Amino acid sequence: MSILNRGSDEPQQGPTLTEVVELLPALVNDDPVVVAAALADRHGDVVRVPPLHPALDSGVYLLSNPEDIRSVLQSNPNDFRALDVPGSRDFGRVVENSIVSLNADSEEGSWVDRLRLVGPEFRADAAAEGVPELAETTLATLGEFTRTRATGDPASVPAAARVWTPAADGVRLLPAMRRLTLRLLGVSLFGPDVRAHEVDVIEAVATLRALFKRRQLHLVTSYATRQLPDRLPLPSWVHRPLGVDPHIRLSGRHERRTEAAVETLTAAADAVVARRERTPLAFDDAIGAWLRRSDREVGHDALRQEVMGLFIAGHATMSAGLTWAFYLLAGRPELQERIHEEARATALLSGPESLDREELPDGPEAACHPASGADFLESVPYTRRVWRETLRLYPALPVFGRTAATDVEFGGVDVEAGSHVLLSPYVVHRDPELWDDPETFDPSRFEDDDRHEFAYFPFSGGRHACLGEAIATTEAVTVLATTLATHRVEFAGPDADPHDGPEVGVDSAINLEPDRDVVVRFVPRET
């Protein structure tokens, strides 16, 4: 076992016993991606990760050099297969047999056939067609938050979906974005009937995140307490907070909660698909199109799994991304003003003073938006840069991996077949050798970006790049522009400074979210 030092040709044997003890509190108390960033900073572009986790059943290497990442994802993808460790198996319970999980080596179905089935609805031009309705949905949802301020959420709404704080003095940003992005997914792919399952889906996904995170902590602590006594005598006060349970399964109660959450998502997806099967011509959405596609045989189960996968990949990740974006913008009113001015200059989001009533047609055509979605997206380049910079600091999928199918080499380090390689956008996006002042939120860094292609890869890359990149970008840019064209966002809550929010950490269970509540207020503008 070794950790390789930056700038050294020879591996340093280790970690030392001191390093093992240092790592344990970080693994228990900090998020894994924070630990990964510290390892890369200390030891370089190729780090052999200490086996303090039972998922590390083979050699595990964290790669941070963009050229090595290109090799895994783009240049030599056949040298690697899908990662199979406990964390990925948990995730797979929800997204199995969907385009989110299928790959070139899948036994459960043909990745190519599924890609041909669902791919057309994920194209950039298809995503852009929904821009006017995305803006309308955003405005309606913001209006709902304002309308319910006096009373807050009904007592029947579960915690994960509660938008208003108990005092109803602001909205909890993450639950608010969960509600909004599920509706946006209805615009982009599912149709409006997904709202019938809104609270159930939000609660189930939040439950799975919490349980998966608990399992990962359990895996680390139980494995560490079994391994460390053989390597280092520790006093009982160290063992007690780590736990002594040698098993890596969750308790029966927690396993039942996991199964119940998966069943909730399954039931919602079943209902959405069944409605389209009963009236296949009534729904002008992606699922209806997949069902009607004459050159593909697609059954109920396959469609259900696509909906299940998108509850995670299209909803949980987007809600987190927009939460981070508004968190970053709430403390920067000058950036909000820039987005506001840019958005109000577009045909879609211009004010009433821009209407030329003499040229407006009569009838329903009067409500048609004067610019296409593609034109709108091209008209808001600064807003797009804000979104890109948000994903640089807080990529939705902060770490993922592959398993080497053959012996490979990275930076002079031999990696045996069967070893796992971890790729972390979170780590690479914060590398000071690739980014000036990487911890600072600065959208201007994308004005003229000539960095290595894989210095920035929030949507992965190569043949398995995220299929939903165009939809995610379209939704996010439209939401940011629409919201700030009509509202200001500021921090709220007891004793809150409107422009100085709380310090938050990261939580990477499934996707990257803030590790605590962020409370904001969306304030309507006069003009």
C-alpha positions in Angstrom: 0.0 0.0 0.0 1.4 3.4 -0.9 0.5 7.0 -1.3 2.4 8.7 -4.1 3.9 12.1 -3.6 3.6 15.0 -6.1 6.9 15.4 -7.9 8.3 12.1 -6.7 9.3 9.2 -9.0 9.2 6.6 -6.2 6.2 5.7 -4.1 6.4 6.5 -0.4 5.4 3.5 1.7 2.5 4.3 3.9 0.4 5.7 5.2 2.1 5.8 8.5 0.2 4.9 11.6 0.0 8.6 12.4 -1.6 9.3 9.0 -4.1 6.5 9.5 -5.2 8.0 12.9 -5.4 11.5 11.3 -7.6 10.2 8.5 -10.2 8.5 10.6 -11.8 11.6 12.2 -11.9 13.2 8.8 -13.6 10.2 7.3 -16.2 10.2 10.1 -16.7 13.9 10.5 -16.0 15.4 7.0 -17.5 14.6 3.7 -15.5 12.1 1.6 -14.9 14.6 -1.2 -13.3 16.9 1.4 -10.9 14.1 2.4 -10.3 13.4 -1.3 -9.3 17.0 -1.9 -6.9 16.9 1.0 -5.3 13.7 -0.2 -4.8 15.1 -3.7 -3.4 18.4 -2.3 -1.0 16.5 -0.1 0.1 13.6 -2.3 -0.4 14.6 -6.0 -2.2 13.6 -9.2 -2.2 9.9 -8.5 -3.0 8.8 -4.9 -3.4 5.3 -3.8 -6.2 5.6 -1.2 -5.6 3.9 2.2 -8.0 0.9 2.6 -10.0 2.3 5.4 -13.3 1.4 3.8 -14.5 -2.2 2.9 -15.5 -0.9 -0.5 -11.8 -0.7 -1.2 -11.5 -4.4 -1.9 -8.8 -3.8 -4.5 -6.3 -1.1 -5.2 -8.0 2.3 -5.3 -6.5 5.3 -7.0 -7.7 8.9 -7.0 -6.7 10.5 -10.4 -6.5 14.3 -10.6 -4.5 15.0 -13.8 -6.8 16.0 -16.7 -4.9 13.9 -19.2 -5.3 10.8 -17.0 -9.0 11.6 -16.7 -9.3 11.9 -20.5 -7.7 8.5 -20.8 -10.3 6.9 -18.6 -13.3 8.6 -20.0 -12.5 9.3 -23.6 -9.2 8.0 -25.0 -9.3 4.4 -23.7 -12.8 3.7 -22.3 -12.6 0.0 -23.2 -9.8 -0.4 -20.6 -12.4 0.3 -17.9 -15.7 -1.1 -16.8 -18.4 0.3 -14.5 -17.5 0.7 -10.8 -19.0 -1.9 -8.5 -18.6 -1.0 -4.8 -21.2 -0.7 -2.0 -22.0 2.9 -2.7 -22.7 2.4 -6.3 -24.8 -0.7 -5.6 -27.0 1.4 -3.2 -27.4 4.0 -6.0 -28.2 1.2 -8.4 -31.2 0.0 -6.5 -33.0 3.1 -7.7 -31.6 3.7 -11.2 -31.1 0.1 -12.3 -31.9 -0.8 -16.0 -32.3 2.9 -16.9 -30.1 5.1 -19.2 -28.5 6.4 -15.9 -27.1 3.0 -15.1 -26.8 1.1 -18.4 -23.4 1.1 -20.1 -21.6 -0.7 -22.8 -20.9 -3.7 -20.6 -24.4 -4.0 -19.1 -26.0 -7.4 -18.9 -29.4 -6.0 -17.9 -30.2 -4.5 -21.3 -28.7 -2.9 -24.4 -27.3 0.6 -23.7 -27.2 1.4 -27.4 -30.8 0.4 -27.9 -32.0 2.4 -24.9 -30.0 5.4 -26.0 -31.6 5.3 -29.4 -35.0 5.1 -27.7 -34.7 8.1 -25.3 -31.9 10.1 -26.9 -34.0 12.4 -29.2 -35.8 14.1 -26.2 -32.4 15.0 -24.6 -31.0 16.9 -27.6 -30.2 20.6 -27.0 -32.8 21.7 -29.6 -35.5 19.7 -27.9 -34.6 21.1 -24.5 -34.7 24.6 -25.8 -38.3 24.3 -27.1 -39.4 24.2 -23.5 -37.9 27.5 -22.4 -41.1 29.6 -22.4 -42.9 26.9 -20.3 -39.9 26.6 -18.0 -40.0 30.4 -17.4 -43.8 30.2 -16.8 -43.4 27.3 -14.3 -40.7 29.2 -12.5 -42.8 32.3 -12.1 -45.8 30.3 -10.9 -43.8 28.5 -8.3 -42.2 31.7 -7.0 -45.7 33.2 -6.8 -46.7 30.1 -4.7 -43.9 30.7 -2.3 -45.1 34.3 -1.8 -48.7 33.4 -1.5 -48.2 30.8 1.3 -45.9 33.0 3.3 -48.6 33.9 5.9 -49.4 30.3 6.8 -46.3 28.2 5.8 -46.6 24.5 4.9 -49.5 22.4 6.1 -48.6 20.1 9.0 -49.1 17.1 6.8 -46.1 18.0 4.6 -43.0 15.9 5.5 -39.8 17.7 6.6 -37.9 17.1 3.4 -40.6 18.9 1.4 -41.3 21.7 3.8 -40.5 24.9 2.0 -41.3 27.5 4.7 -39.4 27.9 8.0 -41.5 27.4 11.2 -41.9 31.2 11.5 -42.7 31.5 7.8 -40.1 34.3 7.5 -38.3 32.7 4.6 -38.1 29.6 2.4 -35.7 26.7 3.0 -33.8 26.8 -0.2 -33.2 23.2 -0.9 -36.8 22.0 -0.4 -38.0 24.9 -2.5 -35.7 23.9 -5.3 -36.8 20.3 -4.9 -40.3 21.4 -5.5 -39.4 23.6 -8.4 -37.1 21.2 -10.2 -39.6 18.3 -10.1 -42.0 20.6 -11.9 -39.4 21.6 -14.4 -38.8 17.9 -15.0 -42.5 17.7 -15.8 -42.0 20.5 -18.4 -38.9 18.9 -19.9 -39.8 15.3 -19.9 -42.7 14.0 -17.8 -45.7 16.2 -18.2 -47.6 18.1 -15.5 -49.1 15.1 -13.9 -45.8 14.5 -12.0 -47.1 17.1 -9.5 -49.5 14.5 -8.2 -46.5 12.7 -6.7 -44.5 15.7 -5.7 -44.3 15.4 -2.0 -43.9 11.6 -2.1 -41.0 11.7 -4.5 -39.2 14.5 -2.6 -39.6 12.7 0.7 -38.5 9.3 -0.8 -35.3 10.7 -2.4 -34.4 12.6 0.8 -34.9 9.4 2.8 -32.6 7.4 0.5 -29.9 10.1 0.7 -30.0 10.0 4.5 -30.0 6.2 4.6 -27.2 5.8 2.0 -25.1 8.3 3.9 -25.7 6.3 7.2 -24.7 3.1 5.5 -21.4 4.6 4.2 -20.5 6.0 7.7 -21.3 2.5 9.1 -19.1 0.9 6.5 -16.1 3.1 7.4 -16.5 2.9 11.2 -17.1 -0.8 11.4 -14.2 -1.6 9.0 -11.9 0.7 10.8 -12.6 -0.8 14.3 -11.9 -4.3 12.9 -8.7 -3.4 11.2 -7.0 -0.8 13.5 -6.6 -3.0 16.6 -4.3 -5.3 14.6 -2.2 -2.3 13.4 -2.4 0.2 16.3 -3.4 -0.2 19.9 -6.0 2.5 20.7 -7.6 3.4 24.0 -11.3 2.6 24.4 -12.2 6.3 24.2 -11.1 6.2 20.5 -13.0 3.0 19.8 -16.3 4.1 21.3 -17.1 7.0 19.0 -16.2 4.9 16.0 -18.5 2.0 16.9 -17.8 -1.7 17.2 -20.4 -3.3 15.0 -18.5 -5.6 12.6 -21.4 -5.9 10.2 -21.8 -3.6 7.2 -25.5 -4.0 6.6 -28.0 -1.5 8.0 -30.3 -2.6 10.8 -33.6 -4.2 9.8 -35.4 -1.0 10.6 -33.2 1.1 8.3 -33.3 -1.5 5.6 -37.1 -1.5 5.7 -37.1 2.3 5.4 -34.8 2.0 2.3 -37.2 -0.5 0.8 -40.2 1.7 1.5 -38.6 4.7 -0.1 -37.7 2.7 -3.2 -41.3 1.3 -3.3 -42.6 4.9 -3.1 -40.6 6.0 -6.1 -41.6 2.8 -8.0 -45.3 3.4 -7.3 -45.0 7.0 -8.5 -43.1 6.0 -11.7 -45.6 3.2 -12.3 -48.5 5.6 -12.1 -46.9 8.1 -14.4 -46.3 5.4 -17.1 -49.7 3.8 -16.6 -51.5 7.0 -17.4 -49.7 7.2 -20.7 -50.3 3.6 -21.5 -54.0 4.0 -21.1 -54.2 7.1 -23.3 -51.0 7.1 -25.4 -52.0 10.0 -27.6 -53.1 12.4 -24.8 -49.6 13.1 -23.5 -47.3 15.2 -25.5 -44.2 14.5 -23.5 -41.1 12.4 -23.6 -42.6 9.3 -22.0 -45.5 9.4 -24.5 -43.0 9.7 -27.3 -41.0 6.7 -26.1 -44.2 4.7 -25.8 -45.3 5.7 -29.3 -41.9 5.3 -31.0 -42.8 2.8 -33.8 -39.3 1.5 -34.4 -38.8 0.5 -30.7 -40.4 -2.2 -28.6 -40.5 -0.7 -25.1 -42.4 -2.2 -22.2 -43.9 -0.8 -19.0 -40.9 -1.9 -16.8 -38.3 -0.2 -19.0 -40.3 3.1 -19.0 -40.8 2.9 -15.3 -37.1 2.5 -14.7 -36.3 5.5 -16.9 -38.7 7.6 -14.8 -37.1 6.2 -11.6 -33.6 7.1 -12.9 -34.7 10.6 -13.7 -36.1 11.1 -10.3 -32.5 11.0 -9.1 -30.5 12.2 -12.1 -33.0 14.8 -13.3 -34.4 16.0 -10.1 -32.1 15.5 -7.1 -29.0 16.8 -9.0 -30.8 19.8 -10.4 -32.4 20.8 -7.1 -28.9 20.7 -5.5 -27.3 22.7 -8.3 -29.9 25.5 -8.2 -29.6 25.6 -4.4 -25.9 26.2 -4.7 -26.5 28.8 -7.4 -28.9 30.9 -5.3 -26.8 30.4 -2.2 -23.8 31.9 -4.1 -25.9 34.7 -5.6 -27.8 35.7 -2.4 -24.6 37.2 -1.0 -23.7 38.9 -4.2 -26.3 41.5 -5.1 -24.1 43.0 -7.8 -24.1 39.7 -9.7 -27.9 39.5 -9.3 -28.2 42.9 -10.9 -26.0 41.9 -13.9 -28.2 38.8 -14.5 -31.3 41.0 -14.0 -30.2 43.5 -16.7 -29.3 40.7 -19.1 -32.6 38.8 -18.6 -34.7 41.9 -19.0 -33.1 42.7 -22.3 -34.4 39.4 -23.7 -37.6 39.2 -25.6 -39.0 36.6 -23.3 -38.4 38.4 -20.0 -38.7 42.0 -21.1 -41.1 44.3 -19.2 -44.4 45.8 -20.3 -42.8 48.9 -21.7 -41.3 46.8 -24.5 -44.7 45.7 -25.9 -45.7 47.2 -29.2 -49.4 46.7 -28.9 -50.2 47.9 -32.4 -48.2 45.0 -33.8 -49.6 42.3 -31.4 -51.9 39.8 -33.2 -55.4 39.2 -31.8 -56.4 35.8 -30.4 -54.2 33.1 -28.8 -51.2 34.1 -30.9 -50.9 37.3 -28.8 -49.5 35.1 -26.0 -46.8 33.5 -28.1 -43.3 34.5 -27.1 -41.4 36.5 -29.7 -38.1 34.6 -29.4 -37.3 30.9 -29.6 -35.8 29.1 -26.7 -32.5 28.8 -28.5 -32.4 32.5 -29.1 -33.1 33.2 -25.4 -30.3 30.9 -24.3 -27.9 32.6 -26.6 -29.0 36.0 -25.2 -28.0 35.3 -21.6 -24.2 34.4 -21.8 -23.4 35.8 -18.3 -26.2 33.7 -16.7 -24.7 30.7 -18.4 -21.3 31.6 -17.0 -22.8 31.8 -13.5 -24.2 28.3 -13.9 -20.9 27.0 -15.1 -19.1 28.5 -12.2 -21.6 27.1 -9.8 -20.9 23.6 -11.1 -17.2 24.2 -10.9 -17.4 24.8 -7.2 -20.2 22.4 -6.5 -20.5 19.7 -9.2 -23.7 17.6 -8.9 -21.8 14.3 -9.0 -18.6 15.2 -7.1 -16.8 11.8 -7.4 -17.4 8.8 -9.6 -15.2 5.9 -10.7 -14.4 3.0 -13.0 -12.7 -0.3 -12.5 -9.7 -1.2 -14.6 -10.4 -4.1 -17.0 -6.7 -4.4 -17.8 -3.3 -3.3 -16.5 -2.9 0.4 -17.0 -0.5 3.1 -16.1 -0.9 6.7 -14.9 1.9 9.1 -14.5 4.5 6.3 -14.2 2.3 4.4 -11.7 1.2 0.9 -12.6 -2.4 0.1 -11.9 -3.4 -3.5 -11.9 -6.5 -4.9 -13.6 -9.4 -5.0 -11.0 -8.2 -1.8 -9.3 -10.7 1.0 -9.0 -9.9 4.6 -10.2 -11.8 7.5 -8.7 -12.4 10.7 -10.7 -13.5 13.8 -8.8 -14.7 16.9 -10.5 -14.9 18.5 -7.0 -11.1 17.9 -6.5 -10.0 18.8 -10.1 -12.2 22.0 -10.2 -10.4 23.3 -7.1 -6.9 22.5 -8.2 -4.8 25.7 -7.9 -2.5 24.4 -10.7 -5.5 24.5 -13.1 -7.6 27.4 -11.7 -6.5 30.8 -10.4 -7.9 31.4 -6.9 -10.0 28.3 -7.1 -12.1 28.8 -3.9 -13.5 32.1 -5.2 -16.8 32.3 -7.1 -15.9 34.1 -10.3 -18.1 33.6 -13.4 -15.7 35.7 -15.4 -13.2 32.9 -15.5 -15.4 31.3 -18.3 -15.3 34.4 -20.6 -12.3 33.0 -22.5 -11.7 29.4 -21.2 -8.9 27.6 -23.0 -8.1 25.1 -20.3 -7.7 21.3 -20.8 -11.0 19.7 -21.7 -11.0 17.7 -18.5 -10.0 20.5 -16.2 -13.8 21.0 -16.1 -16.1 18.0 -16.3 -19.2 18.4 -14.2 -21.2 16.2 -16.6 -18.4 13.5 -16.9 -17.2 13.0 -20.5 -16.6 10.6 -23.3 -19.2 8.2 -24.5 -20.9 8.0 -21.1 -21.1 11.8 -20.6 -24.4 12.8 -18.9 -27.2 12.6 -21.4 -29.1 15.3 -19.5 -26.5 18.1 -19.8 -28.5 20.1 -22.4 -31.7 19.8 -20.3 -30.0 20.7 -17.0 -28.3 23.7 -18.6 -31.5 24.9 -20.2 -33.5 24.5 -17.0 -30.9 26.2 -14.8 -30.2 29.1 -17.1 -33.9 29.7 -17.6 -34.6 29.6 -13.8 -31.8 31.9 -12.9 -32.6 34.4 -15.6 -36.4 34.3 -14.9 -36.1 34.5 -11.1 -33.6 37.4 -11.1 -35.5 39.3 -13.9 -38.5 39.5 -11.5 -37.1 39.0 -8.0 -34.1 39.6 -5.7 -32.9 36.8 -3.5 -31.6 37.5 -0.1 -30.8 35.5 3.1 -33.5 35.3 5.6 -34.3 33.9 9.0 -33.8 35.2 12.6 -31.1 37.8 12.8 -29.9 37.0 9.2 -28.0 39.6 7.2 -29.7 39.7 3.8 -26.3 39.5 2.0 -24.2 37.5 4.4 -25.3 33.9 4.6 -24.3 30.9 6.7 -21.1 29.0 6.3 -22.1 25.6 4.8 -20.3 22.4 4.2 -20.9 19.7 1.6 -22.8 16.5 1.7 -22.1 14.1 -1.2 -24.6 11.3 -0.5 -25.9 10.5 -4.0 -25.2 14.1 -5.1 -23.6 17.2 -3.7 -25.9 19.3 -1.4 -25.3 21.8 1.4 -24.9 20.1 4.8 -27.4 22.4 6.5 -30.5 24.5 5.8 -30.1 27.7 3.8 -33.0 30.1 4.3 -33.7 32.8 1.7 -36.4 35.2 0.7 -37.4 35.8 -3.0 -38.4 39.5 -3.0 -40.5 40.6 -6.0 -39.1 43.6 -7.9 -41.1 46.7 -8.7 -39.9 46.6 -12.3 
